[in-house]
Amino acid sequence: MDLKQLTYFVRVAELGSFTRASLALNVAQPALSRQVRLLEVELRQNLLVRNGRGAVPTEAGKLLLAHGRGILHQVQHAHEELGRLRGALAGRVAVGLPTSLARVLTVPLTRAFRQTMPEASLSISEGLSVALLESLRNGRLDIVVLYNAQAGADIDIKPLMVEELVLVQARPPGLAEDPPPAALALRALADLPLVIPSRPNAIRMHVESELARIGCRPHVALEIDGVSAILDLVADGAGSAVLSRNAVASSVRPSAFSLRPIGDPPLRILVALATSALRPATLTQQATVTLLCQTAEQVTRRASPPSA
């Protein structure tokens, strides 16, 4: 059994498509199909059912997928152990970050990663929580940061930080800086036209849940999936937004917005690290989780508003 063939099969099975796997592996699709077929011939088993939608593992394929993940993990673990003899961790780690945190976490995390593990490589992707979680499940990402993540049979969750959600509005012309902000009552939030992501965005769902708890519903003016676009529309007067302080602080023009706490106690949302419960973490991945926790702690300290 060839490790390359096994790698190709596992990626196709996880992504459910030869096309997506060829893009992820940077391998031509005919070559990918040929290698998987050679593996099937060697094992004398059909491993994948090919259809118009993609490729689904057969019973034999599911069995090999479970073994294949373990085998490839052991290979990666062997590389890391040999790297430790040189005094360094090695291997590749793929991390997924939500857009609202990517700008504030990417640079300090990358800097710490290079200093701590110079022989390892780090890949960072940003996107919506739903897409990040799907990439974690299919093996394209090793670690993801999610809002209001829920643990499951295939997902392990580790609390990372708690972010305050604030009302974001366009700053009136000529106002150099905000006066001390008074908290907006949660019930009053329901009366404001909101520029907000579409479901099932985690912040959107959290806002709806908190308002439903007091018998209210949000007034959705526009549904926009993208922090930058939301902030542009708020600046243009299309409505208000509910975002984290970090999302605004890392924007192109943070001075264009005024921020106001929501509720008493303030509206907050949990940020967590999610990893696969089906694939054991390598030593390099474990070290990256530690670095993410340290980086998040630093970011939280910087983002906390000064006490009165």
C-alpha positions as CSV (number, residue, x, y, z in Angstrom):
1,M,0.0,0.0,0.0
2,D,1.5,3.3,-1.1
3,L,1.3,6.2,1.3
4,K,0.6,8.6,-1.6
5,Q,-2.3,6.5,-2.7
6,L,-3.6,6.4,0.9
7,T,-3.3,10.1,1.3
8,Y,-5.2,10.7,-2.0
9,F,-8.0,8.3,-1.0
10,V,-8.4,9.8,2.5
11,R,-8.7,13.3,1.1
12,V,-11.2,12.3,-1.6
13,A,-13.3,10.4,1.0
14,E,-13.2,13.4,3.4
15,L,-14.0,16.0,0.8
16,G,-16.5,13.8,-1.0
17,S,-15.3,14.8,-4.4
18,F,-12.3,14.1,-6.7
19,T,-12.6,17.7,-8.0
20,R,-12.3,19.2,-4.5
21,A,-9.5,16.8,-3.5
22,S,-7.5,17.6,-6.6
23,L,-7.6,21.3,-5.8
24,A,-6.7,20.7,-2.1
25,L,-3.8,18.4,-3.0
26,N,-2.8,20.4,-6.1
27,V,-2.8,17.2,-8.2
28,A,-4.4,16.8,-11.6
29,Q,-7.7,15.0,-11.3
30,P,-6.9,12.2,-13.8
31,A,-3.7,11.4,-11.9
32,L,-5.7,11.4,-8.6
33,S,-8.3,9.1,-10.0
34,R,-5.7,6.8,-11.4
35,Q,-3.9,6.4,-8.0
36,V,-7.1,5.7,-6.1
37,R,-8.1,3.2,-8.7
38,L,-4.7,1.4,-8.4
39,L,-5.3,1.3,-4.6
40,E,-8.7,-0.3,-5.2
41,V,-7.1,-2.9,-7.6
42,E,-4.4,-3.8,-5.1
43,L,-7.0,-4.2,-2.3
44,R,-9.5,-5.9,-4.6
45,Q,-12.2,-3.7,-3.1
46,N,-14.3,-0.8,-4.4
47,L,-13.6,2.0,-2.0
48,L,-15.7,4.8,-3.4
49,V,-19.0,5.0,-5.2
50,R,-18.7,7.7,-7.9
51,N,-21.8,9.6,-8.8
52,G,-22.9,12.9,-10.3
53,R,-22.5,14.6,-6.9
54,G,-19.0,13.3,-6.1
55,A,-17.6,10.2,-4.3
56,V,-19.0,8.4,-1.3
57,P,-17.0,5.7,0.6
58,T,-18.3,2.1,0.4
59,E,-18.3,0.0,3.6
60,A,-14.8,-1.1,2.7
61,G,-13.9,2.5,2.0
62,K,-15.2,3.6,5.4
63,L,-13.1,0.9,7.1
64,L,-10.0,2.0,5.1
65,L,-10.7,5.7,5.9
66,A,-10.6,4.9,9.6
67,H,-7.4,3.0,9.3
68,G,-5.9,5.5,6.8
69,R,-6.4,8.4,9.1
70,G,-4.6,6.6,11.9
71,I,-1.8,5.5,9.5
72,L,-1.2,9.0,8.2
73,H,-1.3,10.4,11.7
74,Q,1.4,7.9,12.8
75,V,3.5,8.9,9.8
76,Q,3.2,12.6,10.8
77,H,3.9,11.6,14.4
78,A,7.1,9.8,13.2
79,H,8.2,12.9,11.4
80,E,7.7,15.0,14.5
81,E,9.5,12.5,16.8
82,L,12.5,12.6,14.4
83,G,12.3,16.4,14.4
84,R,12.4,16.4,18.2
85,L,15.8,14.7,18.0
86,R,17.0,17.8,16.2
87,G,15.3,19.8,19.0
88,A,12.4,21.1,16.9
89,L,8.8,20.3,16.1
90,A,8.0,19.9,12.5
91,G,4.9,19.3,10.2
92,R,2.1,21.5,8.9
93,V,-0.8,22.9,10.8
94,A,-3.9,24.4,9.2
95,V,-5.8,26.9,11.3
96,G,-9.2,28.5,10.5
97,L,-10.2,31.9,12.0
98,P,-13.4,33.9,11.8
99,T,-13.0,37.1,9.8
100,S,-13.7,39.3,12.8
101,L,-10.7,37.8,14.6
102,A,-8.4,37.0,11.7
103,R,-6.8,40.4,11.6
104,V,-6.0,40.6,15.3
105,L,-4.8,37.0,15.7
106,T,-3.0,36.3,12.5
107,V,0.1,38.4,13.0
108,P,0.9,37.7,16.6
109,L,0.1,34.0,16.1
110,T,2.3,33.7,13.1
111,R,5.2,35.5,14.9
112,A,4.9,33.2,17.9
113,F,4.7,30.1,15.7
114,R,7.8,31.0,13.8
115,Q,9.7,31.7,17.0
116,T,8.6,28.5,18.7
117,M,8.5,26.0,15.8
118,P,10.8,27.3,13.0
119,E,10.8,23.9,11.2
120,A,7.0,23.6,11.1
121,S,4.7,25.4,8.7
122,L,1.5,27.2,9.4
123,S,-1.5,27.8,7.1
124,I,-4.2,30.3,8.2
125,S,-7.6,30.5,6.5
126,E,-10.5,32.9,7.4
127,G,-14.2,32.5,6.8
128,L,-17.6,32.1,8.3
129,S,-18.1,29.6,11.2
130,V,-20.2,27.2,9.1
131,A,-17.5,26.9,6.4
132,L,-14.7,26.6,9.0
133,L,-16.5,23.8,10.8
134,E,-17.1,21.9,7.6
135,S,-13.4,22.2,6.7
136,L,-12.5,20.9,10.1
137,R,-14.8,17.9,9.7
138,N,-13.4,17.0,6.3
139,G,-9.8,17.4,7.3
140,R,-8.8,20.5,5.4
141,L,-8.3,22.4,8.7
142,D,-6.7,21.0,11.9
143,I,-7.8,23.7,14.4
144,V,-10.6,26.3,14.0
145,V,-11.8,29.2,16.1
146,L,-15.6,29.5,16.3
147,Y,-18.3,31.5,18.0
148,N,-20.7,29.6,20.3
149,A,-19.3,26.3,19.1
150,Q,-21.0,23.1,20.3
151,A,-19.2,19.9,21.1
152,G,-20.3,16.7,19.4
153,A,-19.3,13.1,18.7
154,D,-16.7,14.3,16.1
155,I,-15.8,17.7,17.5
156,D,-13.8,18.6,20.7
157,I,-14.3,22.1,22.1
158,K,-11.9,24.2,24.3
159,P,-13.1,27.6,25.5
160,L,-10.7,30.3,24.3
161,M,-12.1,33.7,25.2
162,V,-15.3,35.7,25.8
163,E,-15.9,38.6,23.5
164,E,-18.2,41.5,24.3
165,L,-20.7,42.3,21.5
166,V,-21.3,46.0,21.0
167,L,-23.7,48.2,19.0
168,V,-21.8,49.7,16.1
169,Q,-23.1,52.9,14.6
170,A,-21.7,55.6,12.3
171,R,-20.0,58.3,14.2
172,P,-21.7,61.7,13.6
173,P,-19.7,64.2,11.4
174,G,-17.5,66.4,13.5
175,L,-17.5,64.2,16.6
176,A,-13.8,63.6,17.3
177,E,-14.3,61.0,19.9
178,D,-17.2,59.2,21.7
179,P,-18.5,60.5,25.0
180,P,-18.6,57.9,27.7
181,P,-21.1,55.4,26.3
182,A,-24.2,54.5,28.2
183,A,-25.3,50.9,27.7
184,L,-28.2,50.3,25.4
185,A,-31.0,48.2,26.9
186,L,-31.3,44.8,25.2
187,R,-35.0,45.5,24.6
188,A,-34.1,48.7,22.8
189,L,-31.9,46.8,20.4
190,A,-35.0,45.3,18.8
191,D,-36.1,48.7,17.7
192,L,-33.0,49.5,15.7
193,P,-32.6,48.5,12.0
194,L,-29.7,46.1,11.9
195,V,-27.2,45.2,9.2
196,I,-26.5,41.6,10.2
197,P,-25.2,38.3,8.7
198,S,-27.7,35.7,7.5
199,R,-28.4,32.6,9.4
200,P,-26.8,30.4,10.6
201,N,-24.1,32.9,11.5
202,A,-23.2,32.4,15.2
203,I,-23.4,36.1,16.2
204,R,-26.8,36.4,14.4
205,M,-28.1,33.4,16.1
206,H,-26.8,34.6,19.5
207,V,-28.5,38.0,19.1
208,E,-31.8,36.4,18.1
209,S,-31.6,34.0,21.0
210,E,-30.9,36.7,23.6
211,L,-33.8,38.9,22.2
212,A,-36.2,35.9,22.1
213,R,-35.4,35.3,25.8
214,I,-37.1,38.7,26.6
215,G,-39.9,38.2,24.0
216,C,-38.4,40.3,21.2
217,R,-37.1,39.9,17.7
218,P,-34.4,41.8,15.8
219,H,-35.4,44.4,13.2
220,V,-33.3,43.1,10.2
221,A,-32.7,45.9,7.7
222,L,-30.1,44.0,5.6
223,E,-28.5,40.6,5.7
224,I,-24.9,40.8,4.7
225,D,-22.3,38.1,5.1
226,G,-19.0,39.9,5.6
227,V,-17.6,42.1,8.3
228,S,-16.1,44.7,5.9
229,A,-19.3,45.0,3.9
230,I,-21.4,45.3,7.1
231,L,-19.1,48.1,8.4
232,D,-19.2,49.9,5.0
233,L,-23.0,49.9,5.1
234,V,-23.2,51.1,8.7
235,A,-20.8,54.0,7.8
236,D,-23.1,54.8,4.9
237,G,-26.1,55.0,7.2
238,A,-27.9,51.8,6.3
239,G,-28.4,50.8,9.9
240,S,-26.5,49.6,13.0
241,A,-24.6,46.4,13.6
242,V,-23.8,44.1,16.5
243,L,-20.2,43.0,16.3
244,S,-17.2,42.4,18.6
245,R,-14.9,45.2,19.5
246,N,-12.1,43.4,17.8
247,A,-14.0,43.4,14.5
248,V,-14.2,47.1,14.6
249,A,-10.7,47.7,15.9
250,S,-9.2,45.7,13.0
251,S,-11.3,47.5,10.3
252,V,-9.9,49.9,7.8
253,R,-11.5,53.0,9.6
254,P,-12.3,52.2,13.2
255,S,-12.6,55.9,13.9
256,A,-15.6,56.1,11.6
257,F,-17.7,54.2,14.2
258,S,-19.1,54.7,17.7
259,L,-19.4,51.7,20.0
260,R,-22.0,51.2,22.7
261,P,-22.4,48.3,25.2
262,I,-25.6,46.3,25.0
263,G,-27.5,45.2,28.0
264,D,-26.7,44.9,31.7
265,P,-24.7,42.6,32.1
266,P,-23.1,43.3,28.7
267,L,-24.0,41.1,25.8
268,R,-21.1,38.6,25.4
269,I,-20.4,35.5,23.2
270,L,-18.1,32.6,23.8
271,V,-15.1,32.0,21.4
272,A,-13.8,28.5,21.4
273,L,-11.1,26.3,19.8
274,A,-12.5,23.3,17.9
275,T,-10.5,20.2,16.9
276,S,-11.5,16.9,15.4
277,A,-12.3,14.1,17.9
278,L,-11.7,11.6,15.1
279,R,-8.1,12.5,14.3
280,P,-5.6,12.6,17.2
281,A,-3.7,15.9,17.4
282,T,-0.1,15.8,16.6
283,L,2.5,17.4,18.9
284,T,2.8,20.4,16.5
285,Q,-1.0,20.9,16.6
286,Q,-1.0,20.6,20.4
287,A,1.7,23.3,20.6
288,T,-0.3,25.5,18.2
289,V,-3.4,25.2,20.4
290,T,-1.2,26.5,23.3
291,L,0.0,29.4,21.2
292,L,-3.5,30.3,20.1
293,C,-4.6,30.4,23.8
294,Q,-1.7,32.6,24.7
295,T,-2.3,34.9,21.7
296,A,-6.0,35.2,22.5
297,E,-5.2,36.1,26.1
298,Q,-3.0,38.9,24.8
299,V,-5.6,40.2,22.4
300,T,-8.3,40.1,25.1
301,R,-6.2,42.3,27.4
302,R,-5.6,44.8,24.6
303,A,-9.2,44.9,23.6
304,S,-10.7,45.4,27.1
305,P,-12.0,48.9,27.5
306,P,-10.3,50.9,30.2
307,S,-12.0,50.8,33.6
308,A,-13.6,54.0,34.9
